[in-house]
Amino acid sequence: MVAKKVAKRSVDRNYMRRVLRELFRKQQAQIAPLDLVIRVTKLFGHAEFAQVEQEFYELLFRLNRATAKPAGTGPEEPVHV
């Protein structure tokens, strides 16, 4: 999700959505079957792509580590990263 508060111009919001969607698509096989909501809090552009990509991968690593638990340990609970 990219709010108008973060990026006033729709061009910027759409760029940010496309970047995040593509990063997710590339790593989809390594992500546990979960519903994810990604909420952008700062505007980023083409110049910050490498930083956004690295941060996205770090968050996925943390998410995978948090959701990797032994089978049969009880009901699933929401994970906030």
N, C-alpha and C positions, 0 to 999 in steps of 0.2 A: 504494500500500500504506500502510495506517495500522496500526501495531502497537499492541498493548495497552500497551506501555511509554510510548507517546506520549499516548494518550487511554484512560483506564481505562474510561469508560462507552461502551457500544456506540452510544448516541445520538450522542455526539460523533464517534466514528469514522465512523458512517454519514453524518453531516452533511458531514464533511470529504471523504469519497468522492464524495458527490453534487455538491459544489461543484467539485471537480477534474474530474469527469466532464463536467459542464456546460461548464466553461471549455474543455475539450478539444473537446467537440462543436461549440462555436461557431467554433473555429479549425481544425477538421479539414481543410478544403479547402486551407489555407495550409501545412500541415505535409507534409513529404516523406513518402513511403510507408515508414515505419519502425515497428519495434516499440518502444514506449516503456514504461518502468517509472518511475512517479513514487513516490518514497518520502518520506513526510512525516516531518520530524524534530522539529517543534514543534507543539503544540496551537494551533489557531486557532478562533475563533468568529465569530459574526455581525458583531461590531464590527471585526474585522480583514479583512473581505471585500475591501475596496478594495485593501488592501496585498497580499493574497494574489493577487488578480487581476493587479495590476501586475507582481508578481514572476513570475507564471506567463507573462505575455506577454513579459517580458524574457528569460526562459529559452528560450521558443520562438524569439525573434529570434536569440539566440545559436546555437541548434540549427540553424535554417535557414541562418545564415551559415556554420556549420561544415560542413554537409552540401552546400552549393552549391559543387560543384567542376566543372571542365570535363569534358565527356563523353570517355570513352576514356582516362582517366588511370590505369587499373589497377583492381584488385579493391577492393571496399568494405571498410572497416575500422570497428570499433565506435567510436562517438563518445561521450565522457563529458563531460557539461556540468555 
